[in-house]
Amino acid sequence: MSEERIVRRTLADLKPGNADWARVEALTDEDIERAIAEDPDAAPVLDDEWFRNAELVLPEPKAPISIRLDREVLTWFKDQGPGYQSRINAVLKAYMTAQRKKAG
């Protein structure tokens, strides 16, 4: 890995946020549940029944391969930041899905 791509951060680099943590700490469970119930975009509260019925689904492991890509393609994906291999996979998967829909 190239040293020029490594960004080091320390605790001193952190900037204070704008959160009112005193207000957050003062919220009761009832306050939080009411806020969730009133928010149309909030996911439902996960209760004991949900966890009893939940099923763990692990993603299929990815196959390690060697692939030859145009240098400019690889450079472009890497320049987008960390996770370039996952982005390449997502682009290929989207193409595969589109082709399946066209064929089916």
Contacts in CASP RR format, 6 or more apart in sequence:
PFRMAT RR
TARGET T0000
AUTHOR 0000-0000-0000
METHOD contacts of the structure
MODEL  1
MSEERIVRRTLADLKPGNADWARVEALTDEDIERAIAEDPDAAPVLDDEW
FRNAELVLPEPKAPISIRLDREVLTWFKDQGPGYQSRINAVLKAYMTAQR
KKAG
33 45 0 8 1.000
35 42 0 8 1.000
36 42 0 8 1.000
36 45 0 8 1.000
44 50 0 8 1.000
62 89 0 8 1.000
69 88 0 8 1.000
74 84 0 8 1.000
77 84 0 8 1.000
77 87 0 8 1.000
77 88 0 8 1.000
78 84 0 8 1.000
80 87 0 8 1.000
END
